[in-house]
Amino acid sequence: MFKKITGSWFEFTHHNIPEGKYLNPVCRHFSDEQWEAKIAEMAHIGMKYLVLTCSALAYEDKAEIYFDSDIYPAPVDFACKNPMEVMFGAADKYDMKIFVSVGFYGPWTHSYENMTSETVKETAFGAMKRMYELFGKHPSFYGWYYPDETCIDGHYDENFIKYCNAYSAHSHEIDPGLKTLIAPYGTCILKADDHFVDQLKRLDVDIVAYQDEIGVRKATTEQTGGFFKALREAHDKAGRSALWADMELFEFEGDVYHSALIPAAIERLEKQIEAISPYVDEILTYEYIGIMNEPGTIAYAGHPDSVDYYRQYEKLLKAKGVR
């Protein structure tokens, strides 16, 4: 079995500055037309889901927001003045579905503090309400993504479950038809035992897309099949949330987390997909933007090898008969 990638994380700027070496200097200056073209590329390659990494981005000393709000200032150097509206318009046009980020309304590096802070929660809840007022009319508004995550160190942290359930309760108040998505890490060290199954039963989210952790060099393609097989069994026992994958499309140019994201070898990508395809409902990837570029695109952003990587992935899909 070989499944194609059906969605990707999406961002207007990359939060980790060293990782965004090939992306940020370009995409912050994209026009409305270029952002629409980038989303069109993703649709052309078979993707139907976008997961917006952040609707706002906070650091220790600065912050910016990507929709009309008084929470943070808009980015002063963006050529596109209403990026989220452009994103929704393009996604509507290409029949795509967006999971809208509920973060980052505290410094993005402080995930645990953001999850447990009442101040951050109140700010995020206000942002969710405002985003739904602005964009809820769009058919592509499919759900919410909770980006502040903690490691599944054997089992879920109970505060993470509380965080997810509180945000989901607020989501249901806004629109009970919207889906909810998380993408936790720790896949290589979690224990898919009875306690884990019990946690899944209590976790009020519709979709869990576990990171395969290959790009960050915590796991190998020889291991991930076993991890996701165990997760499939646990999710089937729990009978609640869908099991998806957050498959890492990238490699690091140098040190992990401290260097640019670049395309991985296509042979690695093939093995990644083969390992998890039998067990997951959908394969999302982190991430298309910056790692792939459609040949001839007017919205080029990323590593010099990204166009060839797009071509190689197209050839792989054709060879597997799943394009």
QUICORDA-V760021 format. One record per pair of residues at least 24 apart in sequence whose C-alpha atoms are under 10 Angstrom apart, sorted by the first residue. I is the first residue (numbers start at 1). J is the second residue. Records with the same first field share a line. If there is no record, write none. Layout:
# QUICORDA-V760021
I->J  J
This chain:
# QUICORDA-V760021
1->273  274  275  276  277  278  279  320  322
2->270  271  273  274  275  276  277  278  317  320  321  322
3->273  274  276  277  278  280  281  282  283  317  320  321  322  323
4->45  46  47  273  274  277  282  283  284  313  316  317  320  321  322  323
5->45  46  47  48  49  245  246  247  273  282  283  284  285  288  313  317
6->42  43  45  46  47  48  49  50  282  283  284  285
7->42  43  45  46  47  48  49  50  51  96  97  98  246  282  283  284  285  286  287  288
8->42  47  48  49  50  51  52  53  98  246  247  248  249  283  284  285  286  287  288  289
9->49  50  51  52  53  54  98  99  246  284  285  286  287  288  289
10->38  39  49  50  51  52  53  54  87  98  99  100  285  286  287  288  289  290
11->50  51  52  53  54  55  83  84  87  287  288  289  290
12->52  53  54  55  56  66  78  80  83  84  87  289
13->53  54  57  78  289
14->53  54  57  289  290
15->53  54  57  58  59  104  108  109
16->108  109  257  258  259  260
17->257  258  259  260
18->257  258  259  260  261
19->252  253  254  255  256  257  258  259  260  261  262
20->259  260  261  262  290  302
21->259  260  261  262  290  302  303
22->260  261  262  290  291  301  302  303  304
23->260  261  289  290  291  300  301  302  303
24->290  301  302
25->301  302
26->290  299  300  301  302
27->78  79  80  289  290  299  300  301  302
28->75  76  77  78  79  80
29->77  78  79  80
30->78  79  80  83  298  299  300  301
31->78  79  80  81  83  86  299
32->79  80  81  82  83  85  86  87  90
33->80  86  90  298  299
34->80  86  297  298  299  300
35->80  83  84  86  87  90  298  299
36->83  86  87  88  89  90  91  93  94  299
37->90  294  297  298  299  300
38->87  90  288  289  293  294  297  298  299  300  301
39->86  87  88  90  91  93  94  96  288  289  299
40->90  91  93  94  96  294  297
41->94  288  289  292  293  294  295  297  299
42->94  96  288  289  292  293  294
43->91  94  95  96
44->94  294
45->294  310  313  314  317  323
46->314  322  323
47->94  95  96  97  283  284  285  288
48->91  94  95  96  97  98  140  284
49->91  95  96  97  98  99  140  142  282  283  284
50->87  91  96  97  98  99  100  140  141  142  284  285  287  288
51->97  98  99  100  101  142  143  144  145  147  181  284  285  286  287
52->84  87  98  99  100  101  102  103  144  145  146  147
53->99  100  101  102  103  104  145  146  147  286
54->100  101  102  103  104  105  108  145  146  147
55->83  84  100  101  102  103  104  105  124  127  128  131
56->101  102  103  104  105  106  108  124  127
57->103  104  105  106  107  108
58->103  104  105  106  107  108  109  110
59->104  105  106  107  108  109  110
60->106  107  108  109  110
61->107
62->107
63->104  105  106  107  108
64->104  105
65->103  104  105  127
67->127  130  131  134  135
68->127  130  131  134
69->126  127  130  131
70->127
71->105  123  124  126  127
72->105
84->131  134  135
85->134  135  138
87->140
88->135  136  137  138  139  140  141
89->135  138  139  140
90->140
91->138  139  140  141
92->138  139  140  141
93->139  140
94->140
95->139  140
96->139  140  141  142
97->138  139  140  141  142  143
98->138  139  140  141  142  143  144  145  179
99->140  141  142  143  144  145  146  178  179  180  181  182
100->128  131  132  141  142  143  144  145  146  147  179  180  181
101->127  128  131  143  144  145  146  147  148  181
102->126  127  128  131  144  145  146  147  148  167
103->127  128  145  146  147  148
104->146  147  148
105->148
106->148
108->147  148
109->148
110->148  149
111->147  148  149  150  160
112->148  149  150  151  159  160  163
113->148
114->147  148  149  163
115->146  147  148  149  150  159  160  161  162  163  164  167
116->159  160  162  163
117->163
121->163  166  167
124->167
125->166  167  170  171  174
128->167  170  171  174
129->170  171  173  174  175
132->171  174  175
133->174
136->174  175
141->178  179
142->177  178  179  180
143->171  175  176  177  178  179  180  181  206
144->168  171  178  179  180  181  182  205
145->179  180  181  182  183  205  207
146->180  181  182  183  184  205
147->181  182  183  184
148->182  183  184
149->182  183  184  185
150->183  184  185  186
151->184  185  186  187  189  190
152->184  185  186  187  188  189  190  191  196
153->185  186  187  188  189  190  191
154->186  187  188  189  190  191  192  193  195  196
155->186  189  190  191  192  193  195  196  197  199  200
156->184  186  190  191  195  196  199  200  203
157->199
158->199  203
160->184  203
161->199  200  202  203  204  205
162->202  203  204
163->203  204
164->203  204  205
165->202  203  204  205
166->204
167->204  205
168->203  204  205  206
169->204  205
178->206
179->205  206  207
180->204  205  206  207  208  241
181->205  206  207  208  209  241  242  244
182->206  207  208  209  210  244  246
183->207  208  209  210  211  244  245  246  284
184->208  209  210  211  212  245  246
185->209  210  211  212  213  246
186->210  211  212  213  218
187->211  212  213  218  219  224  227  228  231
188->212  213  214  218  219  220  223  224  226  227  228
189->218  219  227
190->227  230  231
191->227  230  231  234
192->227  228  229  230  231  232  233  234  235
193->230  231  233  234
194->234  237  238
195->234
196->231  234  235  238
197->231  233  234  235  236  237  238  239  240
198->234  237  238
199->238
200->234  235  237  238  239  240  241
201->235  237  238  239  240  241
202->238  240
203->238  240  241
204->240  241
205->240  241  242
206->240  241  242  243
207->240  241  242  243  244  245  281  282
208->235  241  242  243  244  245  246
209->241  242  243  244  245  246  247  280  281  282  283  284  285
210->243  244  245  246  247  280  283  284
211->244  245  246  247  248  284  285  286
212->245  246  247  248  249  272  276  285
213->246  247  248
214->247  248  249  250  251  268  269  272
215->247  248  249  250  251  252  256  261  262  263  264  268  286
216->248  250  251  252  255  256  257
217->251  252  256
220->268  271  272  275
221->268  269  270  271  272  273  274  275  276
222->271  272  275
223->272  275
224->271  272  273  274  275  276
225->271  272  273  274  275  276  277  278  279
226->275  276  279
227->275  276  279
228->275  276  277  278  279  280
229->275  276  277  278  279  280
230->279
231->279  280
232->278  279  280  281
233->279
242->280  281  282
243->279  280  281  282  283
244->276  277  279  280  281  282  283  284
245->273  276  277  279  280  281  282  283  284  285  286
246->282  283  284  285  286  287
247->272  273  276  283  284  285  286  287
248->272  284  285  286  287  288
249->284  285  286  287  288  291  292
250->285  286  287  288  290  291  292
251->291
260->290  302  303
261->287  290  291  302  303
262->290  291  292  302  303  304  305  306
263->287  288  290  291  292  302  303  304  305  306  307  308  309  310
264->291  305  306  309
265->309  312
266->309  310  312  313  316
267->312  313  316
269->313  316
270->313  316  317  320
